[in-house]
Amino acid sequence: KKGQVNSHKVLLVEHASVTMGKVVHIMPQKIYYPAVMAIDAGLVNNSFAFCVGYREDTKFIVHTVGELIPKPGKQIHFPSMYSDILLPMAKQLNVCIVGADRWNSITTLQQFEQGLGRTRAS
């Protein structure tokens, strides 16, 4: 919907050597249609980006878009990215398909297959 704000907010948590985060559901809705999540996982001097949305007729409606950007030289902590941000968001937004390139994402995709059961990850 035009002008719609993100359904979630990610809070950045910096530790000595890694960047982590927590997700907060800020725009609950009554109905969540089956959704798609796309992720692009960067590890060092990069970022971890995600987008979740669903199809409505011929349009793709975006629930939320986000990016975790670590400070220079720090890594993104992938296990907490999955458990504290991606998995809760996927459960809340009825994600049925997760897509990503496999460069830094293979473990995260396997966690989705195991953690959500009904979700197809590729």
Beta strands, then each sheet from edge to edge (+ up, - down):
strand 1: 8-14
strand 2: 18-25
strand 3: 35-41
strand 4: 48-56
strand 5: 59-68
strand 6: 75-76
strand 7: 95-100
strand 8: 120-121
sheet 1: 1+ 2- 6-
sheet 2: 5+ 4- 3+ 7+ 8+
end
